[in-house]
Structure formats: C-alpha cells, structure tokens
Amino acid sequence: MRDVHESCSHTEEGCLRCEVVPAATGKSGDTLLLAPLDCAAREALERILKGGRIDSRETRGMLEIDCGSAVSSSTVDWLKARLPSTLQDRIKGVFFDGALARTAESMLAIFIHAEPLSTLFDVLDVEWARTALLEDRLFSVYHPIVDARDGSTFAHEALIRARHPATGDVVGAQQLIYACERLNLHNALDQCARVTALKDARMLDFTKRKLFMNFLPSSIYEPEVCLRTTMAAAKECGVPLDRLVFEVIETEQISNMDGLRRVVEYYRKNGAGIALDDISSGFASLQYLADIMPDYAKIDRHLIASAGESDSARHTLDSLVGLARKLSVKVVAEGIETPHQMRVCQEAGVDYMQGFLFARPAAPPEAVRLPDSFHAVGEVVAA
C-alpha cells in the first residue's frame, strides 16, 4: 500500500502515485491458497468445506482450492456466504496460478501476499474499479452552473462516472471513490478523473463558459509532477487554462495547508481559477476561505436546504455571502432543488446557482430549465 504522503516516484511510464495503475497483487489466479492461523480455525474450515463438498488439497500445511476465475468464481461466492466473519479473520488467503511448481520458495513468495479472508473478499468486491481504470471505462457528465442574475449558463462542473466492466451499469462517483480507496488507487482516480473531464469536454463551448473540475488535495504531493498530465491533457484537448476552475473537495478534511497553497499557486500561475467546495459556517471553512482566497466558494448544499426552512440558517447564508463579497470571492449555491431555495439564494446575493432544479448532470449537458418563478436579481430585490 502506498501512503498518500509518499513522495512522487517518477518513471518513464509516469508517476507511480498518480499516473500508474498497478496490476492486482495476489488477487489474480485460478487457485485459492488458505492458511488457517490456529487449529480451531483449520478444523472449522475443513468441516465447512466438507459439508459443501468443496474439494481441497493440502500443500505444506495450507489448503488449496481450485476456483477458476478468481474474481467471479462461484466457489468464492460460496465461501463468502458460508464462512462467518470471525472465521474469515482467522484465515489468510491469496490467489495464485495453480500451474506453478509447489517449491518451498515459490509458496513462500505467494504466501507473503496473503491477507485475512475478510480483507481479501472485501477487496475482490471492488476489483472492478481497477479494471475500469486500466481499460479506460471512465467518463464525465456535466452539471450546469447558472448565473443568479439572469439565468444564463456560466459554467459546467465535470463529475466522474464509470461503466462497470462486468455489468455495463453506470457507477456513480461515491461508489467509484469508495472502491478506489479500498484498492489504494485514489491518487490514480483523481488524476484519471481530471484527464477524462478534459477529454470529454471537447463537446463544450469555452468561448463564454468555464469548466469546474474536482481535485483531492491529499493526492497531489508535488504539483509540477502530479499535475503535469492534467496540463498536457488541457493543451491536447484545446481547453484554455483560463477557462478552468479547479475545485478543492473534502475541504473540511484538509490537513496540509502548505501543500494546498503550493497547488493553488501552481494552478493560478498557469491561469486557472480555484474553488473551495462545501463551505459552511464551521471555523475550518471560514479559515480556508480567508487563507486561500479562492476565486469561488461553493456553499454546502445542507446549508442551502436549511436556509430555505430556517431563519437562523438564512442569516448564516447571508453572513457567508457578505464575508465572501468582502474578500472578492464569488459565491456558488449548490444543491438547489426547489424554487423557494432558488429565491432565498437570490435574495442572499449569491453569484451563481447549481442544482437539479435547473438541470441534471448529463453528457452532453442538459439545457438549463429556469422555473417560471425565476426573476432577474433586480426584480427579486424589488419584490
């Protein structure tokens, strides 16, 4: 496993942290090697295998089971269903090529990669994400951001999606992120998501609109190396850097402010804008707003929802907008789903709005649908 703070390891193939998706280690092969950690675990395992008529053979004190395809084997599914989680924690397992010779040296080399079955099975459930990255099954959908004054489309936010290699189903961002975190591929996903957003953005008109792209600060160790591929993709795809806005996600979890400042400085030096996501009334949000001085602050969707129902939340929204205005930061209100929320945000003086009320994420982007109750800002103030 690579630590997120490990320094960049640049090779001819690319940065091992950001640009290289390693093949599965110990997760491929047609034979499952099982090593119970105590006598009771071995007896329980043998009893369960015998009851299910699962053939096994002993090799140097361990058990081998032929599984066929390691990831989709019905035998693996059977084991997952029959072995209690407490027993899975007491048995180590690893897949390997059953055609290999069973020498002491080869079995030791295989066993080094063994891990508790509970961990192995959990990882197998998300191995599809590694395949999705390796086979370039990612794509972007685009969510419009509208001008609160006149309803025109100001920008699009790129949101990552994937097609499941086995089913072809569309996988959402949260499920994809979870799977890549389990596989320690979050750095590679972050890089792939930006490049995919730029490649798919060829369909967009950048003469008047901007493109917001998410990035995870912890995945970028050295901007000149980690963001090299992103900048090259922008040039290749003909996307002007001054039309790009890089959006910091997981704002509340930022632990390395110096590192974030280096990334922000790098983006700005190249002409791109910066946005902070999920800004709320918390102290950390306000500190980041003042320290980073982003071009855009995206107000947390939960605060937007609350502001439509609560006077105190509405006052908080007013205060955040006022602070942003003093700092010359433009405000984007996220998650707007009702005309009432839209009106509250307009009255608070936000600059831009985003939400299902106007359009859903899609590729190509959906046309913005303004509700009948939408009024230009001047009319809202007059009302």
ZIJO-V992803 format. One line per field, one symbol per residue. burial: b if it has 24 or more other ideal C-beta (glycine too) atoms within 12 Angstrom, else e. Layout:
burial=???
This chain:
burial=ebebeeebeeeeebbbbbbbbbebbbbbbebbbbbbeeeebbebbeebbeeeebebeebeebbbbbbeebbebebbeebbebbeeebbebbbbbbbeeeeebeeeebeebbebbbbbebbbebbbbbbbbbbbeeebbbbbbbbbbbbeebebbbbbbbbbbeebeeeeebebeebbebbbbbbbbbbbbbbbbbbbbbbbebbeeeebbbbbbbbbbbbbebebbbbbbbebbeebebbbebbbbbbbbbeebeeeebbeebbebbeebebbbbbbbbbbeeebbebbeebbbbbbbbbbebbbebbeeeebbebbbbbbebbeebebbbbbbbbbeeebbbbbbbbbbbbbbbebbbebbbebeebebbeebeebeebeee
